[in-house]
Amino acid sequence: MGGGDQQHFVRRDELVAAWKIFTPLLKYIDAGGLKPEMYPYGRALRGFPGYLKWRSTLRKFALSSK
């Protein structure tokens, strides 16, 4: 697979840091705090009107969990 080259793997401390960020976010989503918005297949997310609202909600969540 990687041929023993460690640069292709995530270090343990990086993995722990990533889960510290994503675990609260996933719990927030599971609790109904962030509802997915459907958009037509093939349409770019940035072109979707709900994108800016979604991004600002995500930013507020990130700032409040610090």
N, C-alpha and C positions, 0 to 999 in steps of 0.2 A: 504494500500500500504506500507508505511514506518512505520506505527504504531505510528506516531508522533515523531519518532526518528530523530532529526535534523542532525545527523552526516551523513545521507544519501543524504543530499542536499548540493548544492553549495551556499556558502555565496555570497551576492550581490557584495562585493568588489572583490571576486575571478572571478565572472562572468564578471564584467567590465574590469578587467585586461586581461582576455582571449579574449574578443572582441577587445581590443586595439591591441592585437597581430594578431588575425585572420582577422579582417576587411581589413587592408591594403594588406594582402596576397591574400584574396579572390578577391579584386579589381584588383590586379596585374594579377591574373589568368584570370579573366573575360576580361581584356583588351588584352589578348593574349600573356602575358609575359611569361607564362609557359605552354607549350603544353604537354598534356598527351602522354606517349609512351605506345603503346599496347604491351602486351606480352602474350604468350600462356596461356590458362586457366590451372590452377594447378601448374604453375611454380613459385617458390619462387622469390620474388622481388630481394633479394640480389644476386641471381644467374643470373639476367638479366643484360646484358652489359650496359644498359642505367642508371642503378641505381646510379653509382658513379657520372655521369654527373648531374643527377637530384638532388642528394644530395648536390653537390657543388653549383648548381644554387640556391637552396633553402637557403644555408648558405650565399651566396653573398647577396641575397635579405634581409635576416634577419640582416646582418651587415649594409647594406645601409639604412635600415629604422630606425636605432637607433637615 
